Amino acid sequence: AMADAIVATLPFTPGTARMVNADAFAAMTRRPYLVNIGRDAIIDGKAMKQALMTGAISGAALDIDPQGKGHPCHGEPNVLFTNHSAYSLAGDKEDIFQRMADNLHRFAAGDELLGTIDLSLGY
C-alpha cells in the first residue's frame, strides 16, 4: 500500500479477525506507521512483530487493553500502547449521562433511541 500511515478502526467480527496479517504487511511498500484504534484481534500480532523486525512498517500505535502486556510487540521501542481509553476528553462522563437521560425519555415516549448498535453486525 502506498501510505505513510495506516489507521485501523475496525470492530472485531469473524470477518475482521486477523485482517491485518502477513500478506497485508508484505503489501506495504512505504514502511508506514500502523495505528490501531479498533479491536486488537483485527491485527495478527506475530505478523506485526515480524513486519517491525524486517522494516515493513516503521512503527505502531495500538489502543488496546491492558497496555500491551502479553502482546508480541510489547517492549518494542517503536510501538506505543495506550489503554483503550484514548478517546477520553473532559466532559465525556457528563455527555454519557446526558445521552442516558435522553434515551430514557425517548424509551418512555416510544421514540427511537440514540446510539443503538446492530448486534447482527458484531458491533
C-alpha positions in Angstrom: 0.0 0.0 0.0 1.2 3.5 -0.8 0.6 5.2 2.5 2.7 6.9 5.2 0.3 5.8 7.9 -2.5 3.2 8.1 -5.3 3.7 10.6 -7.3 0.7 11.5 -10.7 1.4 13.1 -12.5 -1.9 12.6 -14.6 -3.8 15.1 -13.8 -7.4 15.9 -16.1 -9.8 13.9 -15.4 -13.2 12.3 -14.8 -11.2 9.1 -12.2 -8.9 10.5 -10.2 -11.4 12.6 -6.5 -11.0 11.8 -7.4 -9.0 8.8 -4.1 -7.1 9.0 -1.9 -10.2 8.6 1.5 -11.2 7.0 0.0 -10.7 3.5 -1.2 -7.2 4.3 2.2 -6.2 5.8 4.0 -7.6 2.8 1.9 -5.3 0.6 3.1 -2.2 2.5 5.8 -0.6 0.4 6.4 2.7 2.1 7.2 1.5 5.6 4.1 3.1 7.1 3.2 3.6 10.7 0.2 1.5 11.8 -2.3 3.0 14.1 -5.0 0.7 15.5 -7.9 2.3 17.4 -10.1 -0.6 16.6 -10.0 -4.0 18.2 -6.7 -5.7 18.8 -7.8 -9.0 17.3 -8.0 -7.5 13.8 -4.2 -7.4 13.7 -2.0 -10.6 13.6 0.4 -9.6 16.4 3.1 -12.1 15.4 2.9 -10.9 11.8 3.2 -7.3 13.0 6.3 -8.1 15.1 7.8 -9.7 12.0 6.9 -6.6 10.0 8.6 -4.4 12.6 11.7 -6.6 12.6 12.1 -6.6 8.8 11.2 -2.9 8.4 8.0 -3.5 6.5 6.4 -1.0 9.0 8.2 1.9 10.8 6.2 1.6 14.0 2.8 1.3 15.5 0.4 2.9 18.0 -2.1 0.4 19.5 -5.0 1.4 21.6 -5.5 -1.9 23.4 -6.1 -3.1 26.9 -4.2 -3.7 29.2 -1.5 -1.6 27.6 0.1 -4.4 25.6 1.1 -6.7 28.3 1.4 -10.1 26.6 1.3 -8.6 23.1 4.0 -9.9 20.8 5.2 -6.3 20.3 5.3 -5.4 24.0 8.6 -3.7 24.8 9.4 -2.8 21.2 10.8 0.8 21.1 8.8 1.8 18.1 5.4 0.6 19.4 3.2 2.8 21.6 0.4 1.3 23.6 -2.5 3.1 25.1 -5.0 1.5 27.4 -8.1 1.5 25.2 -9.4 4.8 26.7 -7.5 7.2 24.5 -10.9 8.6 23.5 -11.5 10.3 26.9 -12.0 14.0 26.9 -13.1 16.4 29.6 -16.8 16.2 29.9 -17.2 12.7 28.4 -18.9 11.4 31.6 -21.4 14.2 31.5 -22.1 13.5 27.9 -22.7 9.9 28.6 -25.1 10.6 31.4 -27.0 13.1 29.3 -27.3 10.5 26.5 -28.6 8.0 29.0 -31.2 10.5 30.3 -32.2 11.4 26.7 -32.6 7.8 25.8 -34.7 7.1 29.0 -37.1 9.8 27.9 -37.1 8.5 24.3 -37.8 5.0 25.5 -40.7 6.2 27.7 -42.1 8.1 24.7 -41.7 5.1 22.3 -39.2 7.0 20.2 -36.0 5.6 18.5 -33.0 5.5 20.9 -29.8 7.4 20.2 -26.6 5.4 19.6 -28.1 2.0 19.1 -26.0 -0.9 17.8 -26.7 -3.7 15.4 -25.6 -6.9 17.2 -26.0 -8.9 14.0 -23.1 -6.9 12.6 -21.0 -7.6 15.7 -20.6 -4.0 16.8 
